[in-house]
């Protein structure tokens, strides 16, 4: 894709991506395009898991929420929560359809004979990591390099908390590998992770929406079934009114980053 589509103003996009109140009923998200502006590479490994190297960064989706009328969105910041699945970043044909009617509750190591549920504390931690990562994306006070490193670290920490796998940096420069590995450890630490929210513009909330593929018509499937594509979490925090004064300053120049030329990547390719 050679150029970026018309960009929604940064502040408006921030409200759309981060302040959606909990829906009274299930919503259907249709993705027509998925992109990633920059990434780092991480290694995921663990007992019974085939070690893989993956690209780590949030995915930015264009599409719409079904309704009357439809509610379009651009560059919706979404973090992957399921390490077993794969998705390509492209102009989707056909579009990908996701629902938000399933709660995040399963460990990605889930199998039909042993349901591994996340603890309440883990769910809160994942929610705060998603919302913190979304704030990092919009924070214009961070250099491009620092932002790329921090977003990769947040994504790696989410994978670590959800899956219990060992997540380390690899394939980058030695200094970046060291930074990422240290940050992933800090952000995934259940006891102290909130103290590692270096770039938070204000309080970091834990509410998220889990976007999962619709069940297959042939037989019931739902997250985290291995036959589905990735599931993603988007921020759903609703800051106090006074907090917006601080946060809007961080969103004001986000449009500059959104004007960068888009690149096409394959995000995570894991079949286990």
N, C-alpha and C positions, 0 to 999 in steps of 0.2 A: 504494500500500500504506500503510495508515494507521498501523500499529504494527509494531514489531519483534517477531519471533518470540522464543521463549524463548532467552535468551542463554547460551551456554556460558561457564563461568567463564573469565576472561581468561587465567589462567596455563595452564589446560588447553588452551585454544585456541592459545596460543602454542606449546605443545609439539606440537600437531597440525599447525600450519601451518609450523613452522620446524625441527622436529627429526625428521622422518620419515627413517628410514634408507633407503638405496637399496633399492628393491624387488628381490626375487629374480626376479620375472617382471613382465610388463606389467600395469598396473592400469588399470581403467576408471573415469573420473570422470563422474558424472552431475550436471549443473547444473540445478536446478529454479528458481533465482532468482538474478538478478544485480543488484547495486545499487552506487551510488556516493554517498558521503556529502557530498563537497565536491570542487570541481575548480577549475582555472584553464584559460584558453584559450591555445593555442599555435598558431603558424603553421609548417607544414612546406612546404618548397620545395626545388627543385633542378632541374638540367638534365633535361629529358624527363619531369618530374613535374608534374602539375597542382597548383598551390599550393592548399592547403586550410587551414582553421582548425578545430582539434579540441579537444575537452575532454580534459584531462590529469589523471589520478589513477588509483590502482589500482582494480580492480573487486573487489567483495566477493561471493563466490559462496556460496550455500547448496546443499547437495546431499548426495551420498554416494559412497563408493568401493564398487564392486560387490564382493561377497564373501559368505561364509557365516559369520556374518551380514554384512549391509552395514555399512559404517563411515560414519556421518553426519558432516557437518562444517557449520559455520556461519561466515559471514564469513571465508572463505578468501581471503587477500590475494593477488591475482594481477595481474601487470603485463603489459600488451600488448607483444608483440615484433614484430608484423607490421603495418606501416602501410598495406598494400594492402587490408585486409579491414574488414568492418563487423560490428557486433553491437549489438543493442538491449538495454537494461537493463530487465528486467521479470520477471514471473512466467512462465517459459517453458512454453508449451503447443504442442507436446510439449517434454519436457525435452531439454537439449542433452547429447550424449554425446561425451566426449573420451578420448583415450588418452595414456599417458605413454611409449610405446615408440619414440618418434622423438627423436633427439638434436638439440639446437640446433646447426646447422652452416651454415645458409644465410643469405645476405644477403636482405633483403626485396625487393631489386631483381631477384631471381632471375627468369629466363625460361628456357623449354625449350632455347633455343639457346646460352645463355651462363650457365653455372652459377657464380654468385658465392658462393664459400664464405667464411665468417668465419675469421679467423686464430685460433689457439689463445689469443693474448693478448686478442682481442676477446671470445671466449667466456668467459674468466675475468672480464673486466671486466663483462660483462653479468650474470654470476652474482653478482658482488659487489654490483652496483647493485640487483639484485632483493632480495638478502638485507638490504642496508642499508635499502632502502625499507621492507621488512617490519618491521625494527627501529624505524624512524621511526614507523610506524603505531602500534606498541604503547608508544612512549615517552610517558609521562604528564607529563613535565617540560616538554613543548613546548606553547606556546599553540596554540589551534585555527588561528589565522591562519598562524603559522610552520609548523605541521604541514602545512597545505594547500599552502603555497608549496613546502615541501621535497619533498613527495610528487609534486607536479606537475613539479618540477625533475628528480627521479629518473626519472619516466616519460619526460620529454623527452630526457634523456640516453640512456636505453635506446634510444629511437627513433633518435637521432642515431648511436649506435654501430652499431646493427643495419643501418640503411638508408643511412648516409652522407649523408643529407639535411641541409639547413640548418634548424635548429629554434630559433625565437625566440618570445618571449612577445608576445601581442597581445590587445587587447580587454579587458584588465584596467586598473586604475589605472596611471598612469605609474610610480609608485614600485614597484608590484608587478611590472610589466613589466621594470623594470630589475633587480630582485632575481632574478626567474626567469631572465632571459637570462644574467646573470652566473653563477648557480648551474649552469645547464645546461652552460655552457662549462667550468666547473670540474670537474663530475662526468663529463663526456665526454672530458676530456683524458687520453689514454692513458698519459701519463707521471706525472701527479700526482694522479689522481682519488681515490686512497685517502686522501690528505691532506685532502680536502674532505669526508670523512665526519664532519661536525660533531656529529651526534647519535648516533653509534654507542655502544652500551652495552658493547661488548667487541670482540673480534676479529670481523671480517666475513669470512664464508666464501663460497666461489664455487659450491658445489654447488647445482643447481636441478633441477627437473623441468619439462620443456616439455610443456604440455598442448595437444594438437592434435586437431581433429575426425577422426573415423573416415573411412576411405576410402569413397567413394561405391560402392554396389553395382554400378552400371552400368559403370564403368570406373575403373581405379586412379587415385586422387588422394591426395596426402599433402603435408604442409607443404613448401614454402610456396605451393601451388597457389592461383591467384587466385579460384577458385570456392568456396573454403572460407571459413568464418567465421574470426574472429581466432584466433591461437594465443597462449597465455598462459604465463608462467613463474611458478612458485611457489618459495619458498625451501625448501632442503633441507639447511640447515646443521646440523651436529651439534657444538655448542660443547663445550669441555672442561668437566668437572664444576664446577671453580671458577668458570668464567665465568657459570654459571647464577645464582650468588649475586648478581652484579651485574645480570644481565638481568631476573631475576624482579622486582626492584624497579621496573624500568621497565614491567613488564607489569601490576603490581598494580591500577592504577586504569583500565586500558583499558576495563573494562566500562562506565564512565561515558560514554565517547564512543559506545559501541555502543548506548546507550539513546536516542540522538537519533532523531528521526523520520526515516524513510527518505524519499528523494526519487527520482523516476524521471527518467532522462536517456537520451539516445542518446549513446553514447560516441564512436565514431569512424566516420565515414561517408566512406569513400574507395573509389572505383572507378576504377582506372587501368589 
